[in-house]
Amino acid sequence: MRSAKLKNILAGAAGFVALAVASTPAAQAQEDYIAKWKEFAAETGLPEHQAWADMLDNDETRALEKAWSDYRGYTATSLIEAADLPDDLKPGLIITKDNLASMPWLADYLPQFWMDRLSSEWMGIEGIRIVPTTHYYMQKPLLDATKKLGPDPFSINDKGELVDKDGQNGVLTKAGLPFLNPKNGDELNWLFNSHGVGTEDVWFNPVLMTGCSSKNKVERSYTGNIWWRKMAGRVGKAPLGNVPGFEGVTEAGSLLLTSPRDVRGLAGVRLRYADADKDDNFKLFIPTLRRTRTLTGTNGQDPIAPSLELTWDEWRSQWAKTDKRKFKYTMVKEGFVLAAPEVGAAYDPYRSDDARCGLTGIVDMELRPVWVYDIDDLTNSYQYSKKRVWVDKELYYTQWMEMFDRRGNLWRAWGDSRWWQPTTGKAMWRTVIIPNVISKRHTIMSVTSDWEGVDEMDNALFDVDKLRDKR
């Protein structure tokens, strides 16, 4: 449902827009999305909506948003306004089981999973409220690094690695975002990869991971800490560039469980290498055995703990290692999707219950412009035959993801709400939902993002022998 007008906007995106900022749709459409949020909050009267509107309403947010939109040449709302969309698809609409059938066009924007929730006891909800579209972006140092790359700084080799103009692994030699206007699935996959976790360092302190039954009851719950560090191409926080002692590593993640008692002290560390031929350094300390196991790439397909739908390969939605010899990356389409807004700094748009197994009342969603791409398994041995990822055109991160079993049936999905900071463009997480539509079980992750403690992180967190001693 894209018009020629929308295609013209996209054609002028990326580096070329900097030459003619005054004439871009983003510059022409400096509609105050912040004012729209303030008006919406006044209409709903909900304190969480007012809290988000207040977080947006400052000069720092406006300046950073403008810097990114000027460079891109568009905003989420300029793309929406240029598209041929249904008149009723706008903020304030509440979708319920009673009016769903009157809007058949919703199938083009709302995942079937969410339509089913309106009439289901499993993860059932009363309705879906569309909230105003926010303009998202990342941090200013990353924008500056992206501008410095110049035109066509990268290519992709036969293994699927990002390669700079000197033939070196570009993830290790350059900073900044590649392929802001991706032409195919390979380029989109690397744009998504380069988003990483939305900042240099992440600390979930704590994270509550709850495995839930089809009756929305707790089967098992785990509490712990998750850390993440960008190891190459750091631009916003010391150490800048590549982290000493982690040569060849692009990013690292670690997990330490603190409860329940029988798994307290379980620690896992995974280092991702830029070289497609080099397996992740993946180690797991098991306290009951007092042993550290070295895991392989196939272990990334295992659930992190019993009763959870979260596997190691979904630490940040899609985290299977890029390799064109093992996976095919295909751009499917461009369009729009209704997804949870990144308002975690103010509230949980899923409104999960106290037990973290059910969703209460109305779920908030916003309309997002996206690219959609498929990741097809070529080995016939990966747990999923295909992943389909909806990638946001402003934040370059997952808005929705679906994972299919070996028979091609939808197995799991991923949805989340980020703890995104409007003044800095940095992001962590607030809530993640991972439903298993075959078994009718699900996992909800509730995250407290530690924005102060993250500055005290050190590299010992990514050494399993040192991490296990923190238990």
Secondary structure, DSSP 8 states (H G I E B T S, - for coil): ---HHHHHHHHT-GGGGGGGGGGSHHHHT---HHHHHHHHHHHH--HHHHHHHHHH-SHHHHHHHHHHHHHHS--HHHHHHHS---TT-STT-EE-TTTGGG-GGGGGTS-HHHHHHTT-STT--SEEEE---------HHHHHHHHHT-SS-EEE-TT--EEETTSSBHHHH--S-S-SS--SHHHHHHHHHHHTTSSSEEEEEEEEEEEE-TTS-EEEEEEEEEEEEE-SSB-SSSS-BS-TT-TTEEEEEEEEEEESGGGTT-EEEEEEESSTTS--EEEEEETTTTEEEEE-GGGGGSBSSTT---BGGGTTS--S---TTTEEEEEEEEEEEEE--SBTTT--TT-B-TTSS-B-SEEEEEEEEEEEEEEEESSS-SS-SEEEEEEETTT-SEEEEEEE-TTS-EEEEEEEEEEE-TTT--EEEEEEEEEETTTTEEEEEEEEE-TTGGGG--GGGG-HHHHGGG-
